[in-house]
Amino acid sequence: MNMPRLGQGTWNMGDSAARREEELAALRAGIELGMTLIDTAEMYGDGRSESLVAEAIAGMRDRVFLVSKVLPSNASRKGVVRSCEASLKRLKTDRVDLYLLHWSGSHALEQTVRGFEDLLAAGKIRAWGVSNLDLAEMKQLAALPGGKACATNQLLYNLTRRGIEFDLLPWCQARKMPVMAYSPVEQGRILGHRTLKEVAQRLGATPAQVALAWVLRQDGVVAIPKAATVAHVRENHRALALQPDAQALKTLDAAFPPPNKARSLEML
Ligand SMILES: NC(=O)c1ccc[n+]([C@@H]2O[C@H](COP(=O)([O-])OP(=O)(O)OC[C@H]3O[C@@H](n4cnc5c(N)ncnc54)[C@H](OP(=O)(O)O)[C@@H]3O)[C@@H](O)[C@H]2O)c1
């Protein structure tokens, strides 16, 4: 599966009439720049984010790699299909490129996988994956019939959330399963960090660009920052051209230490 390395998140987008035009412009600018992976979910704004995405991609659906997610409470075999069909209506399209289980809940994973397989067979999704599943759950999934078809695990990953580097990320990398790093700038909270600012200044970049380039330094990691302004989208796009050098990585490791033991999976 060919996923663009840098995509666009949409959590909290589509909720405000006053911000709508700027949000649409931001998503479209990102697509023009090649950030054609758009991540949304039925949960976001109770479908309002998906409706915004529909408007943003109108007339250019074929250029976009569309990702949406089913809530765990809807993730029975039949529920997955119902949720996806409702998402497709809001997204005004006939298929999503990648459909994810948002996090694991009370429905057996096996039933959720069955639902995904029904959707694949109907041509309503091109691939399926998961989000927020820890290593034990990934192993359980891989052991299920059809479970190895899982195309991604979307996980919280940024400078301040490095837990997955200990075991889950290497496990996915060993299986050539891309990880989608969500909240790659920790929802903006890390951008004022003194060390990050210093590294950015030395590299002639911005803190957001360094934070994103740092996430993207890993093999098989895709980042999906959310940016609701054209200026932020343009700034983030330039992270693709930034290569943090050894000195930058060392400084960042000292300020944001990598994990030295297994940790329970963090999520937002
Ligand atoms: N699977 C899951 O459970 C899960 C959980 C969380 C998120 N996600 C997905 O991942 C996406 C990204 O995560 P996120 O939205 O939580 O956080 P994020 O992308 O780390 O941060 C978004 C925040 O950072 C700001 N920002 C972005 N680029 C910036 C820049 N260049 N300079 C300054 N500020 C900048 C944005 O401001 P503006 O909006 O003003 O541009 C926004 O407030 C979500 O939108 C969603 O699609 C998935």
The ligand as an ORCA input file, in Angstrom:
! r2SCAN-3c Opt
* xyz 0 1
  N      -6.356      7.447     16.264
  C      -6.509      8.251     17.289
  O      -6.930      7.849     18.369
  C      -6.143      9.699     17.129
  C      -5.995     10.497     18.267
  C      -5.619     11.814     18.088
  C      -5.427     12.325     16.803
  N      -5.621     11.534     15.716
  C      -5.445     12.050     14.344
  O      -4.175     12.681     14.238
  C      -4.353     14.030     13.841
  C      -3.260     14.899     14.433
  O      -3.296     14.863     15.844
  P      -3.866     16.083     16.733
  O      -4.828     16.886     15.964
  O      -4.322     15.448     18.003
  O      -2.557     16.916     17.119
  P      -1.310     17.516     16.330
  O      -1.397     17.318     14.898
  O      -0.116     17.077     17.072
  O      -1.481     19.086     16.671
  C      -2.504     19.897     16.154
  C      -2.350     21.298     16.756
  O      -1.046     21.794     16.398
  C      -1.197     23.045     15.751
  N      -0.207     23.121     14.670
  C      -0.083     22.309     13.590
  N       0.931     22.710     12.815
  C       1.445     23.810     13.402
  C       2.506     24.689     13.082
  N       3.231     24.496     11.974
  N       2.780     25.703     13.924
  C       2.057     25.899     15.044
  N       1.035     25.104     15.406
  C       0.731     24.077     14.596
  C      -2.603     23.069     15.197
  O      -3.019     24.416     15.106
  P      -4.033     24.917     13.950
  O      -5.164     23.949     13.950
  O      -4.380     26.271     14.382
  O      -3.282     24.891     12.649
  C      -3.354     22.293     16.256
  O      -3.706     23.120     17.330
  C      -5.759     14.363     14.323
  O      -6.251     15.553     13.742
  C      -6.474     13.112     13.955
  O      -6.751     13.087     12.566
  C      -5.940     10.217     15.861
*
